Amino acid sequence: RLLAHGGSVNIVGQPAPAPIAPAIGRFLYRCTGGLNPAHGCIGMVLMPALGAAHAKARMAQKIAGKDYMVVDEAMADGAVPGAELAEKSAESVGRGMRERPPLADAKYAKADADSFKAAWLAAEATRSLDIAIVSQGSLNCFRSLGNDPRLSVTMVNAAASRNVTRALVLLLFCCGLLPCFQHSWRRKLAYVAAWLLFCSLVPCIPALAMSTIVLNKLFTAACVLLVIYVCLPVIKAILTAIRRGVARFVPVAGSARSTGAALLVLLLAGVATQAQTPPPAQTPSAEQAAALENAAPTATPTLDAIVPTSPAAASPAVAEARPAQPVQLIKPEPLSMPADAIIVPYRDTPSSPTGNLLLPYDYYQQLLNGAKAPQAKAQRALFSAAQYRAVLGDDDSLRIEATLYAHVPSHGPNALPLLRYANAIPGELAIDGRAATAWLSEKDGQQAMGIYLTEAGSYKVTFTLRTPITRQGGWRCAAVALPAPGPAALRFETALADCEVVFKSPRLNWTQRCAAAGSVIDSASDGALFNLQWRALATRNEIDPTLVVQSAVHFTITENALDLFWQPRFQFQNQNRSVFDVEFPASYRLKALEGKNVRGWESRALAGRTRVSVHLLKPAAKEESFALQLTAAGPGVHPPTQTLPFPDLTVPGAARHHVSLLVNRQCGFEVRTEASAGVSRIEPSVVGALLRSMGTDSCLPPEDARALLEAWQFTGVAAPLRFHIAAYQKSLDATLQLIWQLTAAGRNLECRLTLKAGQRFQPTVSLRLPGGMDIYAVHGRDLLSYHVAPTSDGVQLLELQLNKRHSQTQETELHFAARSKDALAAGQS
């Protein structure tokens, strides 16, 4: 099928498919009358006659043309005779010769006429050939007005095009009949309008004009869908009215077998009734029937039968479609029933008759209560108090005994408030010492237990809960949420001596230490999840295989103090942790403990060492760190020869403790470091980078003190380093350069002193100068201060305070000046 064409030709007799929307617009324009009555409704009526007249006029105009031959149009019914064709050819040649302008040169006039005649005869011979074309498909003719016609066509498989169009139309109908469009006219109109707009606008795009064939079909399908939308409610209303009218005249249909049995039973019952009572003279009226129905039971025999209906008749659809109309085939006598009887209808249609279901009301209530949990009444039962008791031992689970007191205000099924708990398993349940049952439920990770009581009064409810215990080194940890319908008291008893207990909840945090076994600790709970940790003296040093510690330590040695900055980083798995322990020698004092998640800390002496327990604000997950600042007394300004061990910093319960140490010597004596086995030397920049990554770069020394730093690393070494301290030997090389100026007014002295030390500078350097001179202008790069003091032998002592601790060189230079105001006399030496 031809889809589109291009080039310098035009198609003849088959115009390109036009969009259907403009055609509908033109049709409506003409139907409304347009701009004048000629194109209105009257014009539509006269359109066939006007069309035929217009076609004849065009044919006459073509025939009257000068050089236009209408062979096919004039002789459409048969072939053209030979004589008429020769006459037309001669006339055409003559007209051509007359209209041809005369040639300038008569010599070539005859030759041109002959050549023109030969060309015309060749064209006429070709045009007059009778070519029979076998028409197996559609025939398309193209006409060109130029000398060089060019043609390009775009073809499409007609079968594939039809299949695609049908699939799109089917998709349009299927989507339009979805349930989401059946309850809203706005959605229906929006859906149809979207398709109509799409099919009208897309053909207007020049590149998509070839899609007009498919989109015209979709436009028509959308219009049909709109008609279906309008007709469906009308058809549905008509069918509903017909079904209701038919239902009024058709009785309730059941199975033939069940209906026959029901009729036989009713006939037998009617015969028995007539044998015992006289037949009524007339049919009772409505008032009499109501009086008989409300009257007391009589001695009339009962009817032990059930007339089941068919499933089709009992279905909800049929019941909704037609109203239930009583069909009374036989008018039986009223049935006698007990005063406390209740008739319970079947939920589903039984497969076979099972007899009447006539039960006393009390028995029916008993069966109903046994089938499902009783519903709570308006009066609610309450818990007045709750008490919990637990023994903190060394088991793998913690057993909690619960005692609650409940008050039930009235009889009947009373539901106690739900007992909500988490991370626990309930055990034995007893009410007033007798075993009872409860309903368990779980929602959003929180468990609940429900208890129902039927009698009014006060009750004592006891049950047990078990929660798992995890081990973190020496700690035993449990996390549990206990029911708290009212005031809830907790009581913990320690089974081991020297036990430490830590309790942490959103509203209550405490830590207690019990010396004797069997100690009692009282607390309270509000129903929220709380963490409980305890440990005994025997379990404090247990190793936790999941705890790994990496410490960064900066150790500074000065004359007055030994300062130590320690930042451990704890890495662990399994449960969260809220308490961490560290230990250091008792000779060191804790100056400060800092951390973003630190709530508080406590320290206690333990066998010559100090143990610090750090409590966090919220439990840490996988990683936690904090910083400690320790200090101890220094060796002094002039210390004797001695050995100082590096303090043993330990983390109880850690499976691995790696230490990176930076030693900073800021003292006026000699310090020599001796390392133990397992300790390796590293670059100071490695430890500095580790301290900076932990956010504690403020403890690092200045940049010009790198020559006095040492860095070490070790893992699990008890005594890693020892520092040998000895006083420096006094070895100082001094170079003094003087300018001595003698004048009549007095003596002037300018000095430059250069000092060189073999190892380290002493903080104080003394210089003896002549007496009677005023010393001024003392300056130097490493000079802190100076002092001039006279001596007993008449000279002056200049004491210089130097600062060479942070210098990378062992040399310094000082300048000073002195003068004397006594005048000089001739001959004075």
Secondary structure, 3 states (H helix, E strand, C coil): CEEEEEECEEEECCCCCCCHHHHHHHHHHHHCCCCCHHHCHHHHHCHHHHHHHHHHHHHHHHHCCCCCCCHHHHCCCCCCCHHHHHHHHHHHHHHHHHHCCCCCCCCCHHHHHHHHHHHHHHHHHHHCCCCCCCCCCCCCEEEECCCCCCEEEEECCHHHHHHHHHHHHHHHHHHHCCHHHCCCHHHHHHHHHHHHHHHHHHHHCHHHHHHHHHHHHHHHHHHHHHHHHHHHHHHHHHHHHHHHHHHCCCCCCCCHHHHHHHHHHHHHHHHHHHHHCCCCCCCCCHHHHHHHHHCCCCCCCCCCCCCCCCHHHHCHHHHHHCCCCCCCCCCCCCCCCCCCEEECCCCCCCCCCCCCCEEEHHHHHHHHHHHCCCCCCCCCCEEEEEEEEEEECCCCEEEEEEEEEEEECCCCCEECCCEEEECCEEEEEEECCEECCCEEEEECCEEEEECEECCCEEEEEEEEEEEECEEECCEEEEEEECCCCCCEEEEEEECCCCEEEEEECCCCEEEEEECCCCCEEEEEECCCCEEEEEEEHHHCCCCEEEEEEEEEEEEEEECCEEEEEEEEEEECCCCCEEEEEEEEECCCEEEEEECCCEEEEEEEEECCEEEEEEEEEEEECCEEECEEEEEEECCCCCCCCEEEECCCCECCCEEEEEEEEEEEEECCCEEEEEECCCCEEECHHHHHHHHHHCCCHHHCCCHHHHHHEEEEEEECCCCCEEEEEECCCCCEEEEEEEEEEECCCCEEEEEEEEEEECCCCCCEEEEEECCCCEEEEEEECCEEEEEEEECCCCCEEEEEEECCCCCCCCEEEEEEEEEECCCCCCCCC
